Amino acid sequence: MTILHVLEPFATGVSTAVVSIARELPEFTHIVIHGSRNWTESTEKVKKRFPPGTVFVEWKHAGREINMIKDLKALRELMLILRPYSGRGEKKDKDRFVHLHSSKAGFLGRLACRLLGIKEVIYTPHCGAFVRTDISKLTRNLYYFFEWLASCFGGRVVGCGASEAEIYKKLGKNTTYVSNGVKIRNDKSGMRNEEKDRDLISFTGLATLQKDPVFWSKVAYACADEAKKEGFSFCWVGDGPDAEVLKKEGIILTGWKSEGEVEKLLEESIIFFSAAAWEGLPYGVLEGMSSGCALVLRNVPGNRDLVIEGENGRLFDTEEEAIKIFKEILKDRKMLYAMGKRSREIAEKSFSLKQMGEGYRQIYRGIA
């Protein structure tokens, strides 16, 4: 069976999800049709993360924002790429279907498949564009209209988590979900540091508007003295265009680290703290859970799928609430360590690579 993955951003969580699917489902042939937008890794580096045998096709005209001329070119180009698999070309393949990833691919891909007569289509938004908070209400409504319109072209929505699926059910279309998953480290690796050795309050990722480093830094700065008194430090693992706001006293900004270095820093972290303004189902938080971190997360879709309030972490809505939570929980290291152990248990049960792979395996075989 051949899976044609179509994605516009060839970066961060979207590419991580496609890499995970390709690795977990080696019995399928994976063809990755991708745009060129990337933030932290070059296109060639992203390709190296995929398993051998993956086929790559560049989607040159794909772009994030709405641009009528460029989008028409991108639609035409995508149709030319997909046409051999539509049943109208020389390479007719009955055992194949299209998996669209992200909003732009979801719209253009469903339209292209409708025009080509391809019915075996699923779409994973990885956080739809209409939930963004860095755009006007008018623009969000426009994105929502495009999602509704694209849903009329056919295909099935498969959210990357329960919250995403619930949002898309409001469109009134066929919707399910397969939660993102990460590698669960064994007890020796994932929980090897005792509570006394875990002294970081960390976030891992790109410093952009979505992850809201301004909010994060304000909370970290307000709690820095309290954290220091209890033996903790705030640490942003990563970099990005908005990283300048993180350069404050009491905050560690590491810059980009290798995968192994990130794992080590998470093993030294007692709390994973995210102020992200919108999410699908964040890989950074899942990796923190796998490493045994308690969670303090902004109460947005995706994040709220990962917290059992009081068991493995806390949710907050405002800066004031986040500051209050930190000033309460930093005094109880044993409780934080217990929350971290619970996070790992939840990740192992519900957010492993194995369950992610099996979820998509069932969907792919079910459609075929």
C-alpha positions as a printed Julia matrix, in Angstrom:
368×3 Matrix{Float64}:
   0.0    0.0     0.0
   1.19   3.51   -0.83
   0.55   6.5     1.44
   0.92   9.94   -0.18
   1.61  12.44    2.61
   1.01  16.05    1.58
   2.33  18.79    3.87
   3.12  22.46    3.35
   5.37  23.16    6.37
   8.35  20.8     6.32
   9.19  21.58    9.92
   8.56  21.07   13.66
   5.5   19.11   14.78
   4.02  18.46   11.33
   7.15  16.82    9.94
   7.72  15.01   13.26
   4.26  13.44   12.94
   4.9   12.28    9.37
   8.34  10.92   10.33
   6.72   8.99   13.19
   4.06   7.49   10.94
   6.65   6.45    8.34
   8.86   4.83   10.99
   6.02   3.01   12.74
   4.43   1.72    9.52
   7.35   0.29    7.5
   5.04  -2.13    5.67
   3.66   0.82    3.65
   5.38   2.83    0.93
   5.54   6.48    2.03
   5.7    9.29   -0.53
   6.17  12.74    1.07
   4.99  15.72   -0.99
   6.33  18.72    0.87
   6.69  22.49    0.82
   9.92  24.28    1.59
   8.95  26.19    4.74
  11.18  25.17    7.63
  12.29  26.94   10.8
  14.87  24.95   12.71
  16.26  22.42   10.24
  17.18  22.48    6.58
  15.1   20.41    4.16
  17.96  17.95    3.8
  18.23  17.48    7.57
  14.5   16.84    7.85
  14.73  14.22    5.09
  17.44  12.37    7.01
  15.01  11.79    9.87
  12.8    9.65    7.66
  13.39   5.91    7.28
  15.19   4.57    4.18
  12.92   4.07    1.22
  10.86   7.21    1.78
  10.24   9.05   -1.49
  10.26  12.87   -1.52
   8.56  15.18   -4.0
   8.96  18.94   -3.61
   5.78  21.02   -3.75
   7.44  24.22   -4.9
   4.52  26.66   -4.95
   3.07  25.77   -1.55
   2.94  28.65    0.96
   1.43  29.32    4.37
  -0.63  32.48    3.85
  -3.53  32.99    1.44
  -2.32  34.27   -1.95
  -4.69  33.67   -4.85
  -2.08  33.55   -7.6
   0.42  31.4    -5.68
  -2.33  29.13   -4.37
  -3.68  28.48   -7.88
  -0.16  27.56   -8.98
   0.19  25.32   -5.94
  -3.14  23.63   -6.72
  -2.15  22.98  -10.34
   1.26  21.65   -9.27
  -0.29  19.34   -6.66
  -2.78  17.97   -9.19
   0.09  17.15  -11.55
   1.89  15.31   -8.73
  -1.21  13.37   -7.66
  -2.61  12.67  -11.13
  -0.63   9.42  -11.7
  -2.29   8.02   -8.57
  -5.81   9.16   -9.45
  -6.72   6.22  -11.68
  -6.58   8.46  -14.74
  -2.87   8.13  -15.43
  -0.54   5.28  -16.33
   0.36   4.44  -12.7
  -3.08   3.53  -11.47
  -2.73   2.2    -7.92
  -5.81   0.96   -6.09
  -3.91   0.35   -2.85
  -3.11   3.95   -2.1
  -4.62   7.01   -0.54
  -3.73  10.57    0.39
  -2.98  11.85    3.91
  -3.06  15.65    4.08
  -1.25  17.43    6.91
  -1.82  21.09    7.99
  -4.4   23.68    6.9
  -3.03  24.71    3.51
  -2.45  21.13    2.41
  -5.88  20.27    3.8
  -7.66  22.82    1.62
  -5.7   22.52   -1.62
  -5.29  18.76   -1.19
  -9.0   18.07   -0.73
  -9.85  20.27   -3.7
  -7.2   18.58   -5.86
  -8.41  15.12   -4.87
 -12.02  16.05   -5.58
 -11.1   17.32   -9.06
  -9.03  14.16   -9.73
 -11.67  11.79   -8.4
  -9.51  10.52   -5.51
 -11.8    9.43   -2.68
  -9.34   7.76   -0.29
  -8.38  10.92    1.6
  -7.78  11.82    5.25
  -6.79  15.2     6.67
  -4.93  15.92    9.92
  -4.94  19.68   10.69
  -2.15  19.7    13.34
  -3.88  22.8    14.77
  -6.14  24.51   12.25
  -5.33  28.04   11.13
  -8.63  29.39   12.48
  -7.55  28.78   16.1
  -4.57  31.12   15.78
  -4.68  34.19   18.04
  -2.1   36.27   16.17
  -4.59  37.18   13.43
  -7.77  39.26   13.36
 -11.21  37.83   14.07
 -12.15  38.5    10.44
  -9.18  36.44    9.22
  -9.97  33.62   11.66
 -13.55  33.55   10.36
 -12.21  33.43    6.81
 -10.0   30.46    7.68
 -12.97  28.77    9.36
 -15.05  29.28    6.19
 -12.28  27.71    4.09
 -12.2   24.7     6.45
 -15.95  24.29    6.09
 -15.73  24.67    2.31
 -12.9   22.13    2.04
 -14.88  19.66    4.14
 -17.49  19.69    1.35
 -14.87  18.35   -1.09
 -14.72  15.01    0.76
 -12.17  13.24    2.92
 -12.18  12.4     6.6
 -10.72  14.54    9.38
  -8.34  12.67   11.7
  -7.31  15.04   14.48
  -3.92  14.74   16.18
  -5.69  14.72   19.54
  -9.11  14.72   21.22
  -9.4   18.52   21.44
  -8.66  18.97   17.75
 -11.26  16.36   16.79
 -13.87  18.07   18.98
 -13.21  21.42   17.28
 -13.62  19.91   13.81
 -16.79  18.02   14.72
 -18.46  21.44   14.82
 -18.08  21.52   11.05
 -20.54  18.63   11.0
 -18.28  16.26    9.09
 -16.84  12.78    9.66
 -14.19  13.23   12.35
 -12.04  11.0    14.53
  -8.54  11.27   15.99
  -5.24   9.5    16.54
  -3.21  11.12   19.3
   0.37  12.11   18.56
   2.87   9.81   20.2
   6.5    9.88   21.32
   9.12   7.34   22.29
   8.58   6.34   25.91
  11.9    6.07   27.68
  12.29   3.11   30.0
  12.32   3.64   33.75
  16.09   3.63   33.91
  16.38   6.38   31.28
  13.17   8.35   31.7
  13.15   8.54   35.51
  16.78   8.01   36.37
  17.21  11.39   38.07
  16.05  11.57   41.65
  13.93  14.54   42.71
  16.97  16.33   44.13
  18.68  16.2    40.72
  15.75  17.77   38.87
  16.23  21.51   39.16
  14.93  22.98   35.85
  11.54  24.4    34.89
  11.77  23.98   31.14
  10.18  24.58   27.78
  11.54  23.2    24.52
  10.78  24.78   21.18
  10.78  27.69   18.8
  10.45  31.19   20.25
   7.61  32.55   18.07
   4.2   34.11   18.67
   2.52  30.71   18.88
   4.66  29.64   21.85
   4.27  33.14   23.38
   7.73  33.72   24.87
   6.57  37.15   26.11
   3.96  35.53   28.38
   6.43  32.79   29.39
   9.2   35.24   30.27
   6.9   37.47   32.33
   5.83  34.52   34.48
   9.37  33.16   34.75
  10.77  36.57   35.72
   8.03  37.1    38.33
   8.77  33.7    39.89
  12.56  33.66   39.45
  13.4   34.62   43.04
  10.96  32.08   44.49
  12.35  29.4    42.17
  15.93  30.2    43.09
  15.11  29.98   46.81
  13.74  26.46   46.25
  16.7   25.42   44.07
  15.06  25.74   40.62
  15.83  27.7    37.43
  13.65  28.59   34.43
  15.1   27.28   31.17
  13.98  27.8    27.54
  15.57  25.1    25.39
  15.67  26.49   21.87
  15.81  29.78   20.03
  13.86  31.73   17.45
  12.88  35.15   16.11
  11.27  36.24   19.41
  13.96  34.86   21.72
  15.23  38.32   22.7
  12.46  38.66   25.32
  13.84  35.59   27.11
  17.17  37.23   27.87
  16.27  38.21   31.42
  17.86  37.6    34.78
  16.74  34.25   36.16
  16.05  32.69   32.75
  18.41  30.3    30.95
  18.24  30.45   27.14
  20.18  27.49   25.77
  19.93  28.03   22.01
  19.42  25.03   19.75
  20.56  21.69   21.13
  20.92  18.22   19.66
  18.22  15.63   20.29
  20.4   13.91   22.89
  21.14  17.21   24.67
  17.42  18.05   24.79
  16.66  14.64   26.31
  19.29  15.22   29.0
  17.89  18.66   29.85
  14.37  17.21   30.13
  15.68  14.51   32.47
  17.01  17.35   34.64
  13.63  19.15   34.54
  10.98  18.78   37.22
   8.35  20.91   35.42
   7.51  21.41   31.75
   6.04  24.92   31.49
   4.24  26.0    28.31
   2.5   29.32   27.65
   1.64  28.45   24.03
  -1.32  30.45   22.73
  -2.59  27.64   20.49
  -1.67  24.0    19.92
  -2.62  20.79   18.13
  -1.13  18.15   20.44
   2.38  19.42   21.28
   5.34  17.09   20.88
   7.46  19.12   23.3
   5.0   18.52   26.14
   4.74  14.82   25.25
   8.53  14.51   25.39
   8.49  16.24   28.78
   5.92  13.73   30.0
   8.01  10.83   28.72
  10.94  12.25   30.7
   8.94  12.46   33.9
   8.05  16.16   34.12
   5.12  17.64   35.98
   3.11  19.95   33.7
   2.15  23.62   34.05
   0.37  24.46   30.81
  -1.75  27.23   29.35
  -5.37  26.1    29.09
  -5.73  25.79   25.31
  -6.89  22.88   23.09
  -4.17  20.25   22.85
  -2.55  21.21   26.14
  -5.68  20.37   28.08
  -5.67  16.84   26.61
  -2.46  16.15   28.53
  -3.24  17.37   32.06
  -5.26  15.56   34.69
  -5.67  18.48   37.05
  -3.82  17.93   40.3
  -2.52  14.49   39.25
   0.23  15.3    36.74
   0.03  19.07   36.56
  -1.97  22.27   36.46
  -3.64  24.45   33.82
  -3.81  28.25   33.8
  -5.51  30.94   31.72
  -3.75  34.16   32.76
  -0.29  35.3    33.81
  -1.62  35.91   37.31
  -2.93  32.35   37.56
   0.37  30.91   36.32
   2.37  32.95   38.85
   0.04  31.86   41.66
   0.41  28.2    40.67
   4.21  28.38   40.64
   4.35  30.08   44.01
   2.21  27.27   45.42
   3.84  24.21   43.88
   7.53  25.17   43.99
   7.5   24.65   47.74
   6.66  20.93   47.39
   9.39  19.1    45.49
   8.09  15.64   46.45
   4.65  16.46   45.01
   6.22  17.7    41.76
   8.29  14.55   41.45
   5.16  12.42   42.0
   3.32  14.44   39.34
   6.2   13.8    36.95
   5.97  10.05   37.51
   2.24  10.26   36.8
   2.94  12.2    33.58
   5.15   9.39   32.38
   2.48   6.8    33.19
  -0.1    8.77   31.19
   2.28   9.13   28.24
   3.04   5.4    28.25
  -0.66   4.5    28.34
  -2.06   7.01   25.84
   0.65   8.84   23.9
   3.25   6.33   22.74
   4.61   5.92   19.22
   3.2    2.39   19.21
  -0.38   3.54   19.81
   0.0    6.33   17.25
   1.25   3.89   14.63
  -1.46   1.34   15.36
  -4.14   4.05   15.18
  -3.08   5.1    11.7
  -2.57   1.49   10.61
  -6.21   0.76   11.4
  -7.41   3.89    9.6
  -5.29   3.24    6.51
  -6.37  -0.39    6.24
  -9.97   0.53    7.01
 -10.15   3.02    4.16
  -8.33   0.71    1.76
